[in-house]
Amino acid sequence: MFRIADDEELTIDELSKFINKHRSFSRKKLEPLLNAYKTKYKIFDENSKPEWKPDNRIAVNFAKYIVDTFNGFFIGNPIKVTSKNKVVDDYINMLDKYNDQDDNNAELSKMCDIFGFAYEMYFVDENGEIGITYVSPMESFIIYDDSVLERPRYFVRMYIDSDKVMHGSVSDDTYVRYFADDGGLHFLDYDNKPHGFSGVPATEYRENEERIGLFSPVMTMIDAYNKAISEKANDVDYFADAYLKILGAALNDDEIKKLRENRIINFDGDDSDKLVVEFLQKPNGDTTQENLINRLEKLIFQISMVANISDEDFGTSSGISLKYKLQAMSNLAKTKERKFTSGMNRRYMLIFSNPVNKMKKDDWLDIEYKFTFNYPANLLEEAQIAAQLSGIVSKETQLKIISAVEDVQEELNKIEKETDPLEYSTDYPTNRTIEDDTNTDEQVLEEEN
């Protein structure tokens, strides 16, 4: 984390120091994580083996699998942002659609999974509307004050143009300043531009308090797995190209050629018992390799706490068993939910502080967020449970159990509209039949007698 004293202004020299620190941090910490997600592992950079040796380079991209699986579980169902204030609720819906916020949230969440943290910045676009966009931590950073509250002082964003010149901007709680590095880092001469937000117009989202990405703790195991499976592929090639050993007979080039083409070995002589024809083989380590590969794969998912949903046993689980298999991943998601909620609170606090949206500054306090984790759904089982709770709990609680119901209150409203208010209501069974009990005069006389 970058810090500056609360009473210290950011000079061009200080900015240069922060940028250099960020470059070093990105190169050592962030770039390897992004490379892993893009299937750029150490196995591809190792020294080449001699030409006569098999040299397979295989990488199993656990990093991408872990990130995409967890991100789909956490935010595969978009976050529902609502407010009881209809004016505020309508504005949020417009703002989210205008900025394609469901996609922004998903990408922001994915970057948090990869790096452990990511940034979101806010601006007023050419149409006079609030713009929201995610920014990679490899091209941006926040400078905080040195207090225990970690209040943002500056947000720095950088990019390289087509001429390989670095440009960027620095935002404080009032203005945006621009800089460039063409022959030396310097602030540009034109006036500072007010951004209109009551605070630094950016938010840091964190995966957890320590800013640790999902697959960072298992990177060494992923590299070991790639090495083990590559060596196994080398062994397969070795056995496919094994040397034929012939002892007790000398073959000329023509005989060797016929042997390769016809695949027939035929020798005569009295000393045939001394003749040895067999393939050279090195000791077989297949069992050891398989044990290592299986152990590494199990540990990778166990330590990352992300479920291996491709596992054969996973698909046959249901009910409480499935919940237990997803318990660790659910715990991770709940931790991230709290961090994401904190970031979204700052998002709407900053947005509502800008006068262009004509909202009250405190309207963000009424905003509510609903995260719906993407559990595998068994609608039949859910419907049966909901039906069994009839008369025990309210209809609202019953509907919450059914994952197909996205908005419980809206569903209750639909049920109310579909119900005839004049319909006869009774506790007796409604499938009774009415028998014709009309009696003839003779039957009546018989009963009276």
Sequence and secondary structure as in RCSB ss.txt:
>XXXX:A:sequence
MFRIADDEELTIDELSKFINKHRSFSRKKLEPLLNAYKTKYKIFDENSKPEWKPDNRIAVNFAKYIVDTFNGFFI
GNPIKVTSKNKVVDDYINMLDKYNDQDDNNAELSKMCDIFGFAYEMYFVDENGEIGITYVSPMESFIIYDDSVLE
RPRYFVRMYIDSDKVMHGSVSDDTYVRYFADDGGLHFLDYDNKPHGFSGVPATEYRENEERIGLFSPVMTMIDAY
NKAISEKANDVDYFADAYLKILGAALNDDEIKKLRENRIINFDGDDSDKLVVEFLQKPNGDTTQENLINRLEKLI
FQISMVANISDEDFGTSSGISLKYKLQAMSNLAKTKERKFTSGMNRRYMLIFSNPVNKMKKDDWLDIEYKFTFNY
PANLLEEAQIAAQLSGIVSKETQLKIISAVEDVQEELNKIEKETDPLEYSTDYPTNRTIEDDTNTDEQVLEEEN
>XXXX:A:secstr
 EEE TT    HHHHHHHHHHHHHHIIIIIHHHHHHHTT  GGGTS    TTS        HHHHHHHHHHHHHH
SS  EEEESSHHHHHHHHHHHHHTTHHHHHHHHHHHHHHHSEEEEEEEE TTS EEEEEE TTSEEEEEESSTT 
 EEEEEEEEE TTS EEEEEE SSEEEEEEESSSEEE SS  EE   SS SEEEEESSTT   SSGGGHHHHHHH
HHHHHHHHHHHHHHHT  EEEES    HHHHHHHHHH      STTGGG EEEE      HHHHHHHHHHHHHHH
HHHHT   TTSHHHHT  THHHHHHTHHHHHHHHHHHHHHHHHHHHHHHHHHHSGGG   GGGGGGEEEE     
   HHHHHHHHHHTBTTB HHHHHHH TT S HHHHHHHHHHHS TTS   SS TT         HHHHHHHH 
